[in-house]
Amino acid sequence: MRLLALAISVSAVTLATACGANEQDQVRPGDPVETRPADGANQQPAFAGQTRAPAVRTGTALVHSVVASGLEEPWGLALLPDGRWLVTERPGRLRIITADGAVGEPITGLPAVDPRGQGGLLDVVVGPTFGQDRMIYWSYAEPREGGNATSVARGRLSDDGTRVEATEVIFRATPTYDGAAHFGSSLAFDPAGHLFITLGDRSDSPMRPQAQDLGSHMGKTIRINADGSVPSDNPFIGRAGALPEIWSLGHRNVQGVAIAGNGDVWTVEHGTRGGDEINLDQAGKNYGWPDVTYGIEYRGTPINAGLTAGEGTEQPTYYWDPSIAPGGMALYDGAMFPGWRGNLLVAALRDKHIARLVLEGNRVVGEERLLTDLGERVRDVAVGPDGAVWVITDEPNGKLVRLAAR
């Protein structure tokens, strides 16, 4: 059995002011925290504040503690009602970790996953009626004839938390493709109990156009009922050739979704070199990929002649260039940091931090980078019962970390 070390150590990670010494400490008030040259150097935002929002800073001193370590590429993080955490590991394991760092054995009863590349066991959420039925939901790259694709299953977490019972697959993305990237795969329930599923375009150039094809699930946000059925008010119900599960289209690789109490759906997706996007993800809207986008190809050339706007497509609420490589996302609603309420917290993989985005209405008006001194790829972010922020790190020796007021 692998050893998973409990490693709570506050003294070594005490942070000064907001998040310790980092690039933000060198930024003058009102200047953006991002100072690197943009990869899309000739591109211009569509409106003021769409990128490089002014830096803000939390006045409260913060401290982070590593609660558990030894996790293998953890991907998804979900809070159980009793304060314990469900954590997925991409090779195919689901575990329960207590708030004081006790790591459980892998939960049995999950289907096989395809762990190649970016695939494997991905997100996990607790069902809205867990108190009555103990249902949990998870997404994964499902091996299929001819390749793989994102699927979502659900099952009852046993009373002792050791297994999932009566597992059933409630959604399968189509078409199947033999690839190892861009599964998307973030999950969230809205206040009415609908399940939102985010999907990627599968990355490879031949698959990209399917993000604009309503007959394909690729590059879409999906909205279904908790049992897998399709809500009668989905935007493409009855449209010839359209899959009825689709909520929105034109996405590249959405790995974060957060839903506000008023039902607003926020998503965050990976760009290429630049062009990571925050979107207010609305029913029936087209978010442009691959026809319009910020950023450039990895090889340095423009995408679709460098178009950043087009008729019938939505502008992102916010974008990053250079890319931060966003992972999961949460809307802050805790008591520990009242000044953060309503802010978006975005996990950054490449840039190894949490991006705190201050919203006024549907616009980003400030950005802060937190947890920069941890020095690890932040995969997912969630808010604990007391308002502390919890993250998992996408590393071979992945960690569960708590960020709190000192």
LINZIPE-V143344 format. One record per backbone hydrogen bond with DSSP energy under -1.0 kcal/mol. CO is the residue of the C=O (numbers start at 1). NH is the residue of the N-H. E is the energy in kcal/mol with one decimal. If there is no record, write none. Layout:
BEGIN
co=CO nh=NH e=E
co=CO nh=NH e=E
END
This chain:
BEGIN
co=5 nh=69 e=-1.7
co=10 nh=13 e=-1.6
co=16 nh=20 e=-2.2
co=17 nh=62 e=-1.1
co=22 nh=25 e=-1.4
co=23 nh=26 e=-1.2
co=24 nh=27 e=-1.6
co=28 nh=31 e=-2.3
co=31 nh=55 e=-2.8
co=39 nh=41 e=-1.6
co=40 nh=43 e=-2.1
co=47 nh=50 e=-1.7
co=50 nh=319 e=-2.2
co=54 nh=367 e=-2.1
co=61 nh=406 e=-2.7
co=62 nh=15 e=-1.5
co=63 nh=404 e=-2.6
co=65 nh=402 e=-2.6
co=68 nh=400 e=-2.6
co=71 nh=398 e=-4.2
co=73 nh=90 e=-2.2
co=76 nh=88 e=-1.9
co=78 nh=86 e=-3.3
co=80 nh=83 e=-2.2
co=84 nh=80 e=-3.2
co=85 nh=97 e=-2.6
co=86 nh=78 e=-2.3
co=87 nh=95 e=-2.6
co=88 nh=75 e=-1.6
co=89 nh=92 e=-2.5
co=89 nh=93 e=-1.0
co=90 nh=121 e=-2.0
co=93 nh=89 e=-3.2
co=94 nh=107 e=-3.3
co=95 nh=87 e=-2.6
co=96 nh=104 e=-2.9
co=97 nh=85 e=-3.0
co=98 nh=101 e=-1.9
co=102 nh=98 e=-2.3
co=108 nh=164 e=-2.8
co=116 nh=119 e=-3.1
co=120 nh=141 e=-2.4
co=123 nh=139 e=-2.0
co=125 nh=137 e=-2.7
co=127 nh=130 e=-1.6
co=129 nh=132 e=-1.7
co=129 nh=133 e=-2.5
co=130 nh=134 e=-2.2
co=134 nh=157 e=-3.1
co=135 nh=127 e=-2.3
co=136 nh=155 e=-1.9
co=137 nh=125 e=-2.7
co=138 nh=153 e=-2.5
co=139 nh=122 e=-2.5
co=140 nh=151 e=-2.6
co=141 nh=114 e=-2.8
co=142 nh=149 e=-1.1
co=144 nh=147 e=-2.4
co=147 nh=144 e=-2.9
co=148 nh=177 e=-2.4
co=149 nh=142 e=-3.1
co=150 nh=173 e=-2.9
co=151 nh=140 e=-2.2
co=152 nh=170 e=-2.4
co=152 nh=171 e=-1.5
co=153 nh=138 e=-2.5
co=154 nh=168 e=-2.5
co=155 nh=136 e=-2.6
co=156 nh=165 e=-3.3
co=158 nh=161 e=-1.8
co=162 nh=108 e=-2.2
co=163 nh=158 e=-2.9
co=165 nh=156 e=-2.8
co=168 nh=154 e=-2.5
co=171 nh=152 e=-2.4
co=174 nh=217 e=-2.7
co=177 nh=148 e=-2.0
co=177 nh=179 e=-1.6
co=180 nh=118 e=-3.5
co=182 nh=202 e=-1.1
co=186 nh=198 e=-2.0
co=188 nh=196 e=-3.4
co=190 nh=193 e=-2.2
co=194 nh=190 e=-2.3
co=195 nh=224 e=-2.4
co=196 nh=188 e=-1.6
co=197 nh=222 e=-3.3
co=198 nh=185 e=-4.2
co=200 nh=219 e=-1.9
co=202 nh=204 e=-2.4
co=204 nh=207 e=-1.9
co=204 nh=208 e=-1.1
co=207 nh=210 e=-1.9
co=208 nh=211 e=-2.3
co=209 nh=212 e=-1.8
co=210 nh=213 e=-1.3
co=211 nh=250 e=-2.1
co=213 nh=216 e=-1.7
co=214 nh=243 e=-2.7
co=217 nh=220 e=-1.0
co=219 nh=251 e=-2.2
co=220 nh=199 e=-2.2
co=221 nh=247 e=-3.3
co=221 nh=248 e=-1.5
co=222 nh=197 e=-2.2
co=224 nh=195 e=-3.1
co=225 nh=228 e=-2.1
co=229 nh=225 e=-3.3
co=231 nh=234 e=-1.5
co=234 nh=237 e=-1.3
co=236 nh=239 e=-1.9
co=239 nh=242 e=-2.0
co=243 nh=246 e=-1.6
co=245 nh=223 e=-2.7
co=247 nh=284 e=-3.6
co=248 nh=221 e=-1.9
co=249 nh=287 e=-2.9
co=250 nh=289 e=-2.2
co=252 nh=201 e=-2.6
co=253 nh=270 e=-2.3
co=256 nh=268 e=-2.0
co=258 nh=266 e=-2.9
co=260 nh=263 e=-2.0
co=264 nh=260 e=-2.5
co=265 nh=281 e=-2.4
co=266 nh=258 e=-2.5
co=267 nh=279 e=-2.8
co=268 nh=255 e=-1.3
co=268 nh=256 e=-1.2
co=269 nh=277 e=-1.9
co=272 nh=274 e=-1.2
co=273 nh=296 e=-2.0
co=274 nh=272 e=-1.2
co=276 nh=320 e=-1.9
co=277 nh=269 e=-2.2
co=278 nh=317 e=-1.7
co=278 nh=318 e=-1.5
co=279 nh=267 e=-2.5
co=279 nh=281 e=-1.1
co=282 nh=285 e=-1.8
co=285 nh=249 e=-2.1
co=286 nh=314 e=-3.0
co=288 nh=291 e=-1.7
co=288 nh=292 e=-1.5
co=296 nh=273 e=-2.4
co=297 nh=300 e=-1.9
co=301 nh=297 e=-3.0
co=303 nh=306 e=-1.7
co=304 nh=307 e=-1.4
co=307 nh=293 e=-2.4
co=310 nh=313 e=-1.9
co=318 nh=278 e=-2.9
co=320 nh=275 e=-1.6
co=320 nh=276 e=-1.3
co=324 nh=351 e=-1.6
co=325 nh=349 e=-3.3
co=328 nh=347 e=-2.9
co=330 nh=345 e=-3.1
co=332 nh=342 e=-2.9
co=337 nh=340 e=-2.2
co=338 nh=341 e=-1.2
co=340 nh=343 e=-2.8
co=343 nh=332 e=-2.9
co=344 nh=357 e=-3.0
co=345 nh=330 e=-2.2
co=346 nh=355 e=-3.0
co=347 nh=327 e=-2.9
co=348 nh=378 e=-1.7
co=353 nh=348 e=-2.4
co=354 nh=370 e=-3.0
co=355 nh=346 e=-2.5
co=356 nh=368 e=-2.0
co=357 nh=344 e=-2.1
co=358 nh=365 e=-3.1
co=360 nh=363 e=-1.4
co=363 nh=360 e=-2.6
co=366 nh=358 e=-2.5
co=367 nh=56 e=-1.8
co=368 nh=356 e=-3.3
co=370 nh=354 e=-2.5
co=371 nh=374 e=-1.3
co=377 nh=394 e=-2.6
co=379 nh=328 e=-3.1
co=380 nh=392 e=-1.6
co=382 nh=390 e=-3.1
co=384 nh=387 e=-1.6
co=388 nh=384 e=-3.2
co=389 nh=403 e=-3.7
co=390 nh=382 e=-2.6
co=391 nh=401 e=-2.8
co=392 nh=379 e=-2.5
co=392 nh=380 e=-1.1
co=393 nh=395 e=-1.6
co=395 nh=73 e=-2.5
co=398 nh=71 e=-2.2
co=399 nh=393 e=-1.7
co=400 nh=67 e=-2.4
co=400 nh=68 e=-1.5
co=401 nh=391 e=-2.5
co=402 nh=65 e=-2.3
co=403 nh=389 e=-2.7
co=404 nh=63 e=-2.6
END
